[in-house]
Amino acid sequence: MAIAAVKKAKLDIVGPLTLFLPDWRKQTSGEVTIGVGYPVTGSGQMVPRFEQDIKSEFKCLSVIRKAGVDNSSAWKELYVIAEQKGMQVSGNNRTVVTRGDGGYQVELQLGLL
């Protein structure tokens, strides 16, 4: 998906896959809507079905875990730590996927105000 988008738009991917996630404190049933993105450079053209969105700086509490496993307990732990430290969560969460030692890893980022 990313390669198709940047080739058509004449952009270069300069960073890891990032998933933009909902506020996990809210009850969800069924499907969960997420955003998928990569940092890019270049001054390309707009491509149908894709949009360029410039994100502002992001304050977060994070933890790195192995990719491909259930990390729901790690998310819960981040919320507990934030509450214990008196931090206010923003509801904007991200997961950054990178290649690590022996495979892929994810950095779970709990957004803070």
Gaussian input, Z-matrix of N, CA and C with variables (Angstrom, degrees):
# hf/3-21g

backbone

0 1
 N
 C     1     B1
 C     2     B2     1     A1
 N     3     B3     2     A2     1     D1
 C     4     B4     3     A3     2     D2
 C     5     B5     4     A4     3     D3
 N     6     B6     5     A5     4     D4
 C     7     B7     6     A6     5     D5
 C     8     B8     7     A7     6     D6
 N     9     B9     8     A8     7     D7
 C    10    B10     9     A9     8     D8
 C    11    B11    10    A10     9     D9
 N    12    B12    11    A11    10    D10
 C    13    B13    12    A12    11    D11
 C    14    B14    13    A13    12    D12
 N    15    B15    14    A14    13    D13
 C    16    B16    15    A15    14    D14
 C    17    B17    16    A16    15    D15
 N    18    B18    17    A17    16    D16
 C    19    B19    18    A18    17    D17
 C    20    B20    19    A19    18    D18
 N    21    B21    20    A20    19    D19
 C    22    B22    21    A21    20    D20
 C    23    B23    22    A22    21    D21
 N    24    B24    23    A23    22    D22
 C    25    B25    24    A24    23    D23
 C    26    B26    25    A25    24    D24
 N    27    B27    26    A26    25    D25
 C    28    B28    27    A27    26    D26
 C    29    B29    28    A28    27    D27
 N    30    B30    29    A29    28    D28
 C    31    B31    30    A30    29    D29
 C    32    B32    31    A31    30    D30
 N    33    B33    32    A32    31    D31
 C    34    B34    33    A33    32    D32
 C    35    B35    34    A34    33    D33
 N    36    B36    35    A35    34    D34
 C    37    B37    36    A36    35    D35
 C    38    B38    37    A37    36    D36
 N    39    B39    38    A38    37    D37
 C    40    B40    39    A39    38    D38
 C    41    B41    40    A40    39    D39
 N    42    B42    41    A41    40    D40
 C    43    B43    42    A42    41    D41
 C    44    B44    43    A43    42    D42
 N    45    B45    44    A44    43    D43
 C    46    B46    45    A45    44    D44
 C    47    B47    46    A46    45    D45
 N    48    B48    47    A47    46    D46
 C    49    B49    48    A48    47    D47
 C    50    B50    49    A49    48    D48
 N    51    B51    50    A50    49    D49
 C    52    B52    51    A51    50    D50
 C    53    B53    52    A52    51    D51
 N    54    B54    53    A53    52    D52
 C    55    B55    54    A54    53    D53
 C    56    B56    55    A55    54    D54
 N    57    B57    56    A56    55    D55
 C    58    B58    57    A57    56    D56
 C    59    B59    58    A58    57    D57
 N    60    B60    59    A59    58    D58
 C    61    B61    60    A60    59    D59
 C    62    B62    61    A61    60    D60
 N    63    B63    62    A62    61    D61
 C    64    B64    63    A63    62    D62
 C    65    B65    64    A64    63    D63
 N    66    B66    65    A65    64    D64
 C    67    B67    66    A66    65    D65
 C    68    B68    67    A67    66    D66
 N    69    B69    68    A68    67    D67
 C    70    B70    69    A69    68    D68
 C    71    B71    70    A70    69    D69
 N    72    B72    71    A71    70    D70
 C    73    B73    72    A72    71    D71
 C    74    B74    73    A73    72    D72
 N    75    B75    74    A74    73    D73
 C    76    B76    75    A75    74    D74
 C    77    B77    76    A76    75    D75
 N    78    B78    77    A77    76    D76
 C    79    B79    78    A78    77    D77
 C    80    B80    79    A79    78    D78
 N    81    B81    80    A80    79    D79
 C    82    B82    81    A81    80    D80
 C    83    B83    82    A82    81    D81
 N    84    B84    83    A83    82    D82
 C    85    B85    84    A84    83    D83
 C    86    B86    85    A85    84    D84
 N    87    B87    86    A86    85    D85
 C    88    B88    87    A87    86    D86
 C    89    B89    88    A88    87    D87
 N    90    B90    89    A89    88    D88
 C    91    B91    90    A90    89    D89
 C    92    B92    91    A91    90    D90
 N    93    B93    92    A92    91    D91
 C    94    B94    93    A93    92    D92
 C    95    B95    94    A94    93    D93
 N    96    B96    95    A95    94    D94
 C    97    B97    96    A96    95    D95
 C    98    B98    97    A97    96    D96
 N    99    B99    98    A98    97    D97
 C   100   B100    99    A99    98    D98
 C   101   B101   100   A100    99    D99
 N   102   B102   101   A101   100   D100
 C   103   B103   102   A102   101   D101
 C   104   B104   103   A103   102   D102
 N   105   B105   104   A104   103   D103
 C   106   B106   105   A105   104   D104
 C   107   B107   106   A106   105   D105
 N   108   B108   107   A107   106   D106
 C   109   B109   108   A108   107   D107
 C   110   B110   109   A109   108   D108
 N   111   B111   110   A110   109   D109
 C   112   B112   111   A111   110   D110
 C   113   B113   112   A112   111   D111
 N   114   B114   113   A113   112   D112
 C   115   B115   114   A114   113   D113
 C   116   B116   115   A115   114   D114
 N   117   B117   116   A116   115   D115
 C   118   B118   117   A117   116   D116
 C   119   B119   118   A118   117   D117
 N   120   B120   119   A119   118   D118
 C   121   B121   120   A120   119   D119
 C   122   B122   121   A121   120   D120
 N   123   B123   122   A122   121   D121
 C   124   B124   123   A123   122   D122
 C   125   B125   124   A124   123   D123
 N   126   B126   125   A125   124   D124
 C   127   B127   126   A126   125   D125
 C   128   B128   127   A127   126   D126
 N   129   B129   128   A128   127   D127
 C   130   B130   129   A129   128   D128
 C   131   B131   130   A130   129   D129
 N   132   B132   131   A131   130   D130
 C   133   B133   132   A132   131   D131
 C   134   B134   133   A133   132   D132
 N   135   B135   134   A134   133   D133
 C   136   B136   135   A135   134   D134
 C   137   B137   136   A136   135   D135
 N   138   B138   137   A137   136   D136
 C   139   B139   138   A138   137   D137
 C   140   B140   139   A139   138   D138
 N   141   B141   140   A140   139   D139
 C   142   B142   141   A141   140   D140
 C   143   B143   142   A142   141   D141
 N   144   B144   143   A143   142   D142
 C   145   B145   144   A144   143   D143
 C   146   B146   145   A145   144   D144
 N   147   B147   146   A146   145   D145
 C   148   B148   147   A147   146   D146
 C   149   B149   148   A148   147   D147
 N   150   B150   149   A149   148   D148
 C   151   B151   150   A150   149   D149
 C   152   B152   151   A151   150   D150
 N   153   B153   152   A152   151   D151
 C   154   B154   153   A153   152   D152
 C   155   B155   154   A154   153   D153
 N   156   B156   155   A155   154   D154
 C   157   B157   156   A156   155   D155
 C   158   B158   157   A157   156   D156
 N   159   B159   158   A158   157   D157
 C   160   B160   159   A159   158   D158
 C   161   B161   160   A160   159   D159
 N   162   B162   161   A161   160   D160
 C   163   B163   162   A162   161   D161
 C   164   B164   163   A163   162   D162
 N   165   B165   164   A164   163   D163
 C   166   B166   165   A165   164   D164
 C   167   B167   166   A166   165   D165
 N   168   B168   167   A167   166   D166
 C   169   B169   168   A168   167   D167
 C   170   B170   169   A169   168   D168
 N   171   B171   170   A170   169   D169
 C   172   B172   171   A171   170   D170
 C   173   B173   172   A172   171   D171
 N   174   B174   173   A173   172   D172
 C   175   B175   174   A174   173   D173
 C   176   B176   175   A175   174   D174
 N   177   B177   176   A176   175   D175
 C   178   B178   177   A177   176   D176
 C   179   B179   178   A178   177   D177
 N   180   B180   179   A179   178   D178
 C   181   B181   180   A180   179   D179
 C   182   B182   181   A181   180   D180
 N   183   B183   182   A182   181   D181
 C   184   B184   183   A183   182   D182
 C   185   B185   184   A184   183   D183
 N   186   B186   185   A185   184   D184
 C   187   B187   186   A186   185   D185
 C   188   B188   187   A187   186   D186
 N   189   B189   188   A188   187   D187
 C   190   B190   189   A189   188   D188
 C   191   B191   190   A190   189   D189
 N   192   B192   191   A191   190   D190
 C   193   B193   192   A192   191   D191
 C   194   B194   193   A193   192   D192
 N   195   B195   194   A194   193   D193
 C   196   B196   195   A195   194   D194
 C   197   B197   196   A196   195   D195
 N   198   B198   197   A197   196   D196
 C   199   B199   198   A198   197   D197
 C   200   B200   199   A199   198   D198
 N   201   B201   200   A200   199   D199
 C   202   B202   201   A201   200   D200
 C   203   B203   202   A202   201   D201
 N   204   B204   203   A203   202   D202
 C   205   B205   204   A204   203   D203
 C   206   B206   205   A205   204   D204
 N   207   B207   206   A206   205   D205
 C   208   B208   207   A207   206   D206
 C   209   B209   208   A208   207   D207
 N   210   B210   209   A209   208   D208
 C   211   B211   210   A210   209   D209
 C   212   B212   211   A211   210   D210
 N   213   B213   212   A212   211   D211
 C   214   B214   213   A213   212   D212
 C   215   B215   214   A214   213   D213
 N   216   B216   215   A215   214   D214
 C   217   B217   216   A216   215   D215
 C   218   B218   217   A217   216   D216
 N   219   B219   218   A218   217   D217
 C   220   B220   219   A219   218   D218
 C   221   B221   220   A220   219   D219
 N   222   B222   221   A221   220   D220
 C   223   B223   222   A222   221   D221
 C   224   B224   223   A223   222   D222
 N   225   B225   224   A224   223   D223
 C   226   B226   225   A225   224   D224
 C   227   B227   226   A226   225   D225
 N   228   B228   227   A227   226   D226
 C   229   B229   228   A228   227   D227
 C   230   B230   229   A229   228   D228
 N   231   B231   230   A230   229   D229
 C   232   B232   231   A231   230   D230
 C   233   B233   232   A232   231   D231
 N   234   B234   233   A233   232   D232
 C   235   B235   234   A234   233   D233
 C   236   B236   235   A235   234   D234
 N   237   B237   236   A236   235   D235
 C   238   B238   237   A237   236   D236
 C   239   B239   238   A238   237   D237
 N   240   B240   239   A239   238   D238
 C   241   B241   240   A240   239   D239
 C   242   B242   241   A241   240   D240
 N   243   B243   242   A242   241   D241
 C   244   B244   243   A243   242   D242
 C   245   B245   244   A244   243   D243
 N   246   B246   245   A245   244   D244
 C   247   B247   246   A246   245   D245
 C   248   B248   247   A247   246   D246
 N   249   B249   248   A248   247   D247
 C   250   B250   249   A249   248   D248
 C   251   B251   250   A250   249   D249
 N   252   B252   251   A251   250   D250
 C   253   B253   252   A252   251   D251
 C   254   B254   253   A253   252   D252
 N   255   B255   254   A254   253   D253
 C   256   B256   255   A255   254   D254
 C   257   B257   256   A256   255   D255
 N   258   B258   257   A257   256   D256
 C   259   B259   258   A258   257   D257
 C   260   B260   259   A259   258   D258
 N   261   B261   260   A260   259   D259
 C   262   B262   261   A261   260   D260
 C   263   B263   262   A262   261   D261
 N   264   B264   263   A263   262   D262
 C   265   B265   264   A264   263   D263
 C   266   B266   265   A265   264   D264
 N   267   B267   266   A266   265   D265
 C   268   B268   267   A267   266   D266
 C   269   B269   268   A268   267   D267
 N   270   B270   269   A269   268   D268
 C   271   B271   270   A270   269   D269
 C   272   B272   271   A271   270   D270
 N   273   B273   272   A272   271   D271
 C   274   B274   273   A273   272   D272
 C   275   B275   274   A274   273   D273
 N   276   B276   275   A275   274   D274
 C   277   B277   276   A276   275   D275
 C   278   B278   277   A277   276   D276
 N   279   B279   278   A278   277   D277
 C   280   B280   279   A279   278   D278
 C   281   B281   280   A280   279   D279
 N   282   B282   281   A281   280   D280
 C   283   B283   282   A282   281   D281
 C   284   B284   283   A283   282   D282
 N   285   B285   284   A284   283   D283
 C   286   B286   285   A285   284   D284
 C   287   B287   286   A286   285   D285
 N   288   B288   287   A287   286   D286
 C   289   B289   288   A288   287   D287
 C   290   B290   289   A289   288   D288
 N   291   B291   290   A290   289   D289
 C   292   B292   291   A291   290   D290
 C   293   B293   292   A292   291   D291
 N   294   B294   293   A293   292   D292
 C   295   B295   294   A294   293   D293
 C   296   B296   295   A295   294   D294
 N   297   B297   296   A296   295   D295
 C   298   B298   297   A297   296   D296
 C   299   B299   298   A298   297   D297
 N   300   B300   299   A299   298   D298
 C   301   B301   300   A300   299   D299
 C   302   B302   301   A301   300   D300
 N   303   B303   302   A302   301   D301
 C   304   B304   303   A303   302   D302
 C   305   B305   304   A304   303   D303
 N   306   B306   305   A305   304   D304
 C   307   B307   306   A306   305   D305
 C   308   B308   307   A307   306   D306
 N   309   B309   308   A308   307   D307
 C   310   B310   309   A309   308   D308
 C   311   B311   310   A310   309   D309
 N   312   B312   311   A311   310   D310
 C   313   B313   312   A312   311   D311
 C   314   B314   313   A313   312   D312
 N   315   B315   314   A314   313   D313
 C   316   B316   315   A315   314   D314
 C   317   B317   316   A316   315   D315
 N   318   B318   317   A317   316   D316
 C   319   B319   318   A318   317   D317
 C   320   B320   319   A319   318   D318
 N   321   B321   320   A320   319   D319
 C   322   B322   321   A321   320   D320
 C   323   B323   322   A322   321   D321
 N   324   B324   323   A323   322   D322
 C   325   B325   324   A324   323   D323
 C   326   B326   325   A325   324   D324
 N   327   B327   326   A326   325   D325
 C   328   B328   327   A327   326   D326
 C   329   B329   328   A328   327   D327
 N   330   B330   329   A329   328   D328
 C   331   B331   330   A330   329   D329
 C   332   B332   331   A331   330   D330
 N   333   B333   332   A332   331   D331
 C   334   B334   333   A333   332   D332
 C   335   B335   334   A334   333   D333
 N   336   B336   335   A335   334   D334
 C   337   B337   336   A336   335   D335
 C   338   B338   337   A337   336   D336

   B1=1.4425
   B2=1.5213
   B3=1.3271
   B4=1.4582
   B5=1.5177
   B6=1.3189
   B7=1.4569
   B8=1.5197
   B9=1.3207
   B10=1.4618
   B11=1.5197
   B12=1.3200
   B13=1.4616
   B14=1.5168
   B15=1.3282
   B16=1.4697
   B17=1.5161
   B18=1.3159
   B19=1.4651
   B20=1.5190
   B21=1.3242
   B22=1.4600
   B23=1.5250
   B24=1.3248
   B25=1.4616
   B26=1.5257
   B27=1.3199
   B28=1.4621
   B29=1.5278
   B30=1.3430
   B31=1.4563
   B32=1.5297
   B33=1.3320
   B34=1.4624
   B35=1.5220
   B36=1.3285
   B37=1.4688
   B38=1.5249
   B39=1.3448
   B40=1.4630
   B41=1.5307
   B42=1.3193
   B43=1.4561
   B44=1.5150
   B45=1.3175
   B46=1.4619
   B47=1.5293
   B48=1.3275
   B49=1.4572
   B50=1.5257
   B51=1.3218
   B52=1.4553
   B53=1.5239
   B54=1.3258
   B55=1.4616
   B56=1.5205
   B57=1.3276
   B58=1.4545
   B59=1.5250
   B60=1.3273
   B61=1.4598
   B62=1.5210
   B63=1.3306
   B64=1.4697
   B65=1.5270
   B66=1.3057
   B67=1.4618
   B68=1.5176
   B69=1.3219
   B70=1.4616
   B71=1.5215
   B72=1.3366
   B73=1.4695
   B74=1.5240
   B75=1.3256
   B76=1.4681
   B77=1.5183
   B78=1.3174
   B79=1.4704
   B80=1.5241
   B81=1.3072
   B82=1.4610
   B83=1.5205
   B84=1.2942
   B85=1.4495
   B86=1.5201
   B87=1.2918
   B88=1.4561
   B89=1.5151
   B90=1.3044
   B91=1.4612
   B92=1.5237
   B93=1.3293
   B94=1.4571
   B95=1.5259
   B96=1.3204
   B97=1.4615
   B98=1.5192
   B99=1.3455
   B100=1.4565
   B101=1.5169
   B102=1.3171
   B103=1.4564
   B104=1.5161
   B105=1.3179
   B106=1.4573
   B107=1.5171
   B108=1.3300
   B109=1.4512
   B110=1.5119
   B111=1.3154
   B112=1.4549
   B113=1.5226
   B114=1.3149
   B115=1.4664
   B116=1.5334
   B117=1.3218
   B118=1.4643
   B119=1.5208
   B120=1.3353
   B121=1.4530
   B122=1.5174
   B123=1.3090
   B124=1.4541
   B125=1.5119
   B126=1.2991
   B127=1.4681
   B128=1.5153
   B129=1.3061
   B130=1.4598
   B131=1.5129
   B132=1.3023
   B133=1.4535
   B134=1.5222
   B135=1.3087
   B136=1.4651
   B137=1.5290
   B138=1.3159
   B139=1.4578
   B140=1.5267
   B141=1.3429
   B142=1.4641
   B143=1.5273
   B144=1.3205
   B145=1.4651
   B146=1.5183
   B147=1.3369
   B148=1.4601
   B149=1.5177
   B150=1.3292
   B151=1.4528
   B152=1.5129
   B153=1.3137
   B154=1.4536
   B155=1.5186
   B156=1.3280
   B157=1.4517
   B158=1.5284
   B159=1.3045
   B160=1.4583
   B161=1.5214
   B162=1.3152
   B163=1.4619
   B164=1.5296
   B165=1.3326
   B166=1.4588
   B167=1.5270
   B168=1.3374
   B169=1.4586
   B170=1.5127
   B171=1.3026
   B172=1.4537
   B173=1.5194
   B174=1.3239
   B175=1.4602
   B176=1.5224
   B177=1.3478
   B178=1.4539
   B179=1.5228
   B180=1.3034
   B181=1.4570
   B182=1.5254
   B183=1.3312
   B184=1.4582
   B185=1.5257
   B186=1.3175
   B187=1.4600
   B188=1.5278
   B189=1.3212
   B190=1.4623
   B191=1.5265
   B192=1.3222
   B193=1.4583
   B194=1.5327
   B195=1.3113
   B196=1.4571
   B197=1.5301
   B198=1.3217
   B199=1.4680
   B200=1.5180
   B201=1.3164
   B202=1.4523
   B203=1.5084
   B204=1.3251
   B205=1.4592
   B206=1.5292
   B207=1.3104
   B208=1.4607
   B209=1.5321
   B210=1.3255
   B211=1.4573
   B212=1.5276
   B213=1.3397
   B214=1.4670
   B215=1.5273
   B216=1.3135
   B217=1.4713
   B218=1.5341
   B219=1.3260
   B220=1.4652
   B221=1.5311
   B222=1.3446
   B223=1.4615
   B224=1.5249
   B225=1.3207
   B226=1.4686
   B227=1.5196
   B228=1.3195
   B229=1.4645
   B230=1.5338
   B231=1.3268
   B232=1.4665
   B233=1.5298
   B234=1.3393
   B235=1.4743
   B236=1.5302
   B237=1.3246
   B238=1.4683
   B239=1.5296
   B240=1.3181
   B241=1.4688
   B242=1.5182
   B243=1.3361
   B244=1.4670
   B245=1.5276
   B246=1.3279
   B247=1.4677
   B248=1.5280
   B249=1.3210
   B250=1.4643
   B251=1.5283
   B252=1.3327
   B253=1.4643
   B254=1.5253
   B255=1.3396
   B256=1.4551
   B257=1.5205
   B258=1.3089
   B259=1.4687
   B260=1.5251
   B261=1.3168
   B262=1.4600
   B263=1.5250
   B264=1.3365
   B265=1.4628
   B266=1.5211
   B267=1.3309
   B268=1.4614
   B269=1.5232
   B270=1.3374
   B271=1.4629
   B272=1.5125
   B273=1.3318
   B274=1.4644
   B275=1.5223
   B276=1.3021
   B277=1.4566
   B278=1.5180
   B279=1.3157
   B280=1.4618
   B281=1.5184
   B282=1.3127
   B283=1.4595
   B284=1.5215
   B285=1.3300
   B286=1.4633
   B287=1.5223
   B288=1.3322
   B289=1.4650
   B290=1.5266
   B291=1.3450
   B292=1.4656
   B293=1.5208
   B294=1.3084
   B295=1.4600
   B296=1.5207
   B297=1.3206
   B298=1.4611
   B299=1.5068
   B300=1.3033
   B301=1.4594
   B302=1.5297
   B303=1.3034
   B304=1.4568
   B305=1.5136
   B306=1.3083
   B307=1.4644
   B308=1.5117
   B309=1.3123
   B310=1.4561
   B311=1.5197
   B312=1.3187
   B313=1.4543
   B314=1.5183
   B315=1.3234
   B316=1.4578
   B317=1.5156
   B318=1.3172
   B319=1.4460
   B320=1.5283
   B321=1.3206
   B322=1.4567
   B323=1.5227
   B324=1.3318
   B325=1.4568
   B326=1.5215
   B327=1.3375
   B328=1.4563
   B329=1.5243
   B330=1.3285
   B331=1.4609
   B332=1.5110
   B333=1.3380
   B334=1.4620
   B335=1.5219
   B336=1.3334
   B337=1.4693
   B338=1.5202
   A1=110.49
   A2=116.89
   A3=120.52
   A4=111.52
   A5=116.62
   A6=119.99
   A7=110.36
   A8=117.47
   A9=120.76
   A10=110.90
   A11=117.27
   A12=121.32
   A13=111.81
   A14=117.62
   A15=118.82
   A16=112.74
   A17=117.91
   A18=119.20
   A19=110.52
   A20=116.85
   A21=120.58
   A22=111.37
   A23=116.82
   A24=120.96
   A25=112.03
   A26=117.31
   A27=123.12
   A28=111.44
   A29=115.48
   A30=123.29
   A31=108.85
   A32=115.99
   A33=121.14
   A34=109.71
   A35=116.63
   A36=121.76
   A37=107.11
   A38=116.81
   A39=121.13
   A40=113.02
   A41=117.07
   A42=118.99
   A43=111.36
   A44=115.66
   A45=121.15
   A46=114.11
   A47=114.03
   A48=122.39
   A49=108.70
   A50=116.66
   A51=121.31
   A52=108.98
   A53=115.35
   A54=121.89
   A55=107.27
   A56=117.29
   A57=123.34
   A58=107.09
   A59=115.70
   A60=122.27
   A61=112.57
   A62=116.30
   A63=120.91
   A64=111.81
   A65=114.83
   A66=122.94
   A67=107.40
   A68=118.00
   A69=121.66
   A70=113.11
   A71=118.12
   A72=120.14
   A73=111.42
   A74=116.48
   A75=121.02
   A76=109.64
   A77=115.58
   A78=121.32
   A79=108.88
   A80=115.54
   A81=120.02
   A82=108.62
   A83=114.76
   A84=119.63
   A85=107.01
   A86=116.59
   A87=120.23
   A88=111.44
   A89=115.41
   A90=121.50
   A91=112.13
   A92=115.39
   A93=122.50
   A94=107.33
   A95=116.88
   A96=121.34
   A97=109.62
   A98=115.72
   A99=120.75
   A100=109.16
   A101=116.08
   A102=122.05
   A103=108.30
   A104=116.24
   A105=122.02
   A106=107.64
   A107=116.65
   A108=118.09
   A109=113.93
   A110=114.61
   A111=124.27
   A112=107.69
   A113=118.16
   A114=118.41
   A115=108.89
   A116=116.54
   A117=121.70
   A118=110.65
   A119=115.21
   A120=121.52
   A121=107.86
   A122=114.71
   A123=120.81
   A124=110.54
   A125=114.55
   A126=119.57
   A127=108.88
   A128=114.76
   A129=121.06
   A130=113.64
   A131=113.98
   A132=121.94
   A133=110.60
   A134=117.15
   A135=121.73
   A136=108.84
   A137=115.74
   A138=122.55
   A139=107.49
   A140=118.33
   A141=119.77
   A142=111.69
   A143=116.97
   A144=126.86
   A145=113.68
   A146=119.35
   A147=121.94
   A148=108.32
   A149=115.83
   A150=119.29
   A151=109.36
   A152=115.57
   A153=120.43
   A154=107.44
   A155=115.95
   A156=122.30
   A157=107.63
   A158=116.76
   A159=120.74
   A160=108.17
   A161=115.88
   A162=122.13
   A163=109.82
   A164=115.23
   A165=119.95
   A166=109.56
   A167=116.12
   A168=119.70
   A169=109.43
   A170=115.41
   A171=121.60
   A172=109.57
   A173=116.68
   A174=121.90
   A175=106.81
   A176=116.67
   A177=118.25
   A178=112.08
   A179=113.97
   A180=124.78
   A181=104.27
   A182=118.09
   A183=117.53
   A184=113.08
   A185=114.22
   A186=122.93
   A187=107.50
   A188=116.62
   A189=121.41
   A190=108.77
   A191=115.11
   A192=122.04
   A193=109.33
   A194=115.73
   A195=121.92
   A196=109.04
   A197=116.16
   A198=120.95
   A199=110.12
   A200=115.85
   A201=121.54
   A202=114.80
   A203=117.80
   A204=121.59
   A205=108.34
   A206=116.16
   A207=121.01
   A208=108.73
   A209=116.80
   A210=121.74
   A211=112.50
   A212=116.98
   A213=119.38
   A214=111.65
   A215=118.88
   A216=120.10
   A217=110.71
   A218=117.27
   A219=120.45
   A220=110.29
   A221=116.87
   A222=119.85
   A223=109.82
   A224=116.95
   A225=120.96
   A226=110.18
   A227=116.55
   A228=121.72
   A229=110.92
   A230=117.30
   A231=120.64
   A232=111.23
   A233=116.60
   A234=120.02
   A235=111.13
   A236=117.07
   A237=121.32
   A238=110.35
   A239=116.83
   A240=120.60
   A241=110.84
   A242=116.87
   A243=120.70
   A244=110.64
   A245=116.60
   A246=120.57
   A247=110.74
   A248=117.06
   A249=121.25
   A250=112.16
   A251=116.25
   A252=121.15
   A253=112.59
   A254=116.53
   A255=120.84
   A256=114.24
   A257=117.19
   A258=121.95
   A259=109.27
   A260=115.51
   A261=120.70
   A262=108.70
   A263=116.94
   A264=120.65
   A265=110.19
   A266=115.62
   A267=121.10
   A268=113.44
   A269=117.30
   A270=119.96
   A271=112.29
   A272=117.32
   A273=121.77
   A274=107.86
   A275=116.12
   A276=121.40
   A277=109.73
   A278=115.05
   A279=120.26
   A280=109.93
   A281=114.37
   A282=121.90
   A283=106.32
   A284=116.05
   A285=122.08
   A286=107.55
   A287=115.97
   A288=121.89
   A289=108.69
   A290=115.56
   A291=120.79
   A292=109.43
   A293=114.35
   A294=120.44
   A295=107.09
   A296=116.58
   A297=121.75
   A298=111.11
   A299=115.73
   A300=121.25
   A301=109.77
   A302=116.76
   A303=120.85
   A304=115.52
   A305=119.37
   A306=121.17
   A307=111.80
   A308=115.38
   A309=120.76
   A310=110.88
   A311=114.92
   A312=120.44
   A313=108.09
   A314=115.76
   A315=121.25
   A316=109.11
   A317=114.90
   A318=120.54
   A319=106.72
   A320=116.19
   A321=121.31
   A322=107.00
   A323=117.12
   A324=121.76
   A325=109.19
   A326=115.87
   A327=123.34
   A328=107.42
   A329=116.75
   A330=121.02
   A331=112.88
   A332=115.86
   A333=122.88
   A334=110.16
   A335=115.93
   A336=120.79
   A337=108.84
   D1=-49.50
   D2=-177.17
   D3=-64.84
   D4=-42.24
   D5=-178.60
   D6=-64.00
   D7=-41.68
   D8=178.26
   D9=-61.79
   D10=-42.81
   D11=-178.15
   D12=-66.55
   D13=-46.27
   D14=-176.00
   D15=-75.31
   D16=-30.61
   D17=176.90
   D18=-65.15
   D19=-46.00
   D20=-179.66
   D21=-66.88
   D22=-35.36
   D23=-177.72
   D24=-88.18
   D25=-7.36
   D26=-178.25
   D27=61.66
   D28=51.32
   D29=177.66
   D30=-119.34
   D31=165.38
   D32=176.13
   D33=-119.29
   D34=133.53
   D35=175.06
   D36=-76.23
   D37=128.40
   D38=-176.49
   D39=-123.74
   D40=14.92
   D41=-178.99
   D42=-166.61
   D43=-174.42
   D44=-172.40
   D45=-79.41
   D46=162.24
   D47=172.73
   D48=-62.32
   D49=132.00
   D50=178.01
   D51=-126.49
   D52=131.46
   D53=175.91
   D54=-103.60
   D55=130.00
   D56=179.21
   D57=-100.81
   D58=116.22
   D59=-166.40
   D60=-112.79
   D61=158.76
   D62=179.70
   D63=-76.97
   D64=176.63
   D65=175.00
   D66=-73.53
   D67=112.59
   D68=-175.00
   D69=-73.28
   D70=-7.49
   D71=177.70
   D72=-75.06
   D73=-21.48
   D74=-178.91
   D75=-83.08
   D76=136.94
   D77=178.44
   D78=-67.39
   D79=132.52
   D80=176.03
   D81=-127.93
   D82=147.12
   D83=172.69
   D84=-134.22
   D85=140.49
   D86=-178.79
   D87=83.23
   D88=-138.53
   D89=-174.75
   D90=-77.10
   D91=148.41
   D92=175.95
   D93=-114.90
   D94=127.66
   D95=179.63
   D96=-86.71
   D97=128.29
   D98=176.79
   D99=-129.58
   D100=159.46
   D101=172.26
   D102=-103.02
   D103=150.40
   D104=179.76
   D105=-126.32
   D106=131.26
   D107=-178.99
   D108=-153.64
   D109=166.10
   D110=174.57
   D111=-135.72
   D112=145.22
   D113=170.57
   D114=-72.20
   D115=136.65
   D116=-177.85
   D117=-133.11
   D118=160.03
   D119=171.69
   D120=-127.77
   D121=162.13
   D122=178.71
   D123=117.93
   D124=170.16
   D125=-179.89
   D126=-122.87
   D127=59.51
   D128=-176.07
   D129=-78.60
   D130=-177.01
   D131=-179.70
   D132=-96.05
   D133=159.50
   D134=176.94
   D135=-71.27
   D136=141.32
   D137=-179.27
   D138=-118.94
   D139=131.71
   D140=178.27
   D141=-53.45
   D142=145.04
   D143=-179.38
   D144=76.82
   D145=-8.51
   D146=179.55
   D147=-124.47
   D148=150.99
   D149=176.16
   D150=-138.10
   D151=149.61
   D152=176.55
   D153=-98.14
   D154=128.72
   D155=-177.01
   D156=-129.72
   D157=119.82
   D158=179.39
   D159=-89.29
   D160=117.90
   D161=-178.27
   D162=-91.42
   D163=143.46
   D164=176.99
   D165=-82.12
   D166=173.21
   D167=177.77
   D168=-56.46
   D169=152.53
   D170=-169.97
   D171=-131.20
   D172=113.56
   D173=176.56
   D174=-89.25
   D175=130.68
   D176=-175.86
   D177=-153.26
   D178=165.24
   D179=169.75
   D180=-109.26
   D181=129.22
   D182=-172.84
   D183=-136.26
   D184=162.67
   D185=176.11
   D186=-147.51
   D187=145.38
   D188=179.07
   D189=-104.17
   D190=132.49
   D191=-178.96
   D192=-136.80
   D193=168.16
   D194=176.29
   D195=-71.43
   D196=139.88
   D197=177.41
   D198=-78.81
   D199=156.77
   D200=174.64
   D201=84.23
   D202=9.93
   D203=177.11
   D204=-123.95
   D205=164.54
   D206=178.78
   D207=-72.00
   D208=113.80
   D209=-179.30
   D210=-105.30
   D211=19.75
   D212=-178.25
   D213=-62.24
   D214=-34.61
   D215=178.97
   D216=-68.44
   D217=-32.31
   D218=177.72
   D219=-68.13
   D220=-38.12
   D221=176.16
   D222=-62.85
   D223=-44.97
   D224=179.11
   D225=-59.19
   D226=-42.28
   D227=179.73
   D228=-61.71
   D229=-41.15
   D230=178.30
   D231=-61.78
   D232=-42.98
   D233=177.84
   D234=-62.77
   D235=-41.20
   D236=179.58
   D237=-64.35
   D238=-45.96
   D239=179.13
   D240=-60.45
   D241=-45.01
   D242=179.42
   D243=-59.18
   D244=-43.77
   D245=-179.91
   D246=-65.50
   D247=-43.96
   D248=-179.21
   D249=-62.35
   D250=-33.03
   D251=-178.85
   D252=-90.85
   D253=3.38
   D254=178.69
   D255=72.44
   D256=22.97
   D257=179.18
   D258=-84.55
   D259=148.99
   D260=179.01
   D261=-105.56
   D262=120.89
   D263=-178.90
   D264=-80.17
   D265=149.53
   D266=-176.23
   D267=-93.42
   D268=-20.37
   D269=-175.07
   D270=90.96
   D271=-7.02
   D272=176.20
   D273=-101.47
   D274=117.50
   D275=-177.18
   D276=-124.56
   D277=153.09
   D278=179.99
   D279=-137.77
   D280=153.21
   D281=168.99
   D282=-125.90
   D283=122.38
   D284=179.43
   D285=-105.23
   D286=124.32
   D287=-176.41
   D288=-103.50
   D289=123.57
   D290=179.10
   D291=-133.85
   D292=161.95
   D293=175.66
   D294=-84.01
   D295=125.80
   D296=-179.20
   D297=-120.55
   D298=-167.17
   D299=178.05
   D300=-63.29
   D301=116.45
   D302=175.87
   D303=75.27
   D304=19.31
   D305=178.36
   D306=145.64
   D307=-153.86
   D308=-178.38
   D309=-98.43
   D310=151.50
   D311=175.11
   D312=-132.49
   D313=159.36
   D314=177.54
   D315=-122.13
   D316=141.45
   D317=170.84
   D318=-106.73
   D319=111.99
   D320=178.43
   D321=-83.68
   D322=124.66
   D323=-176.28
   D324=-120.37
   D325=111.92
   D326=177.09
   D327=-88.98
   D328=114.28
   D329=-177.61
   D330=-66.94
   D331=138.91
   D332=-179.51
   D333=-122.70
   D334=153.37
   D335=175.37
   D336=-88.45

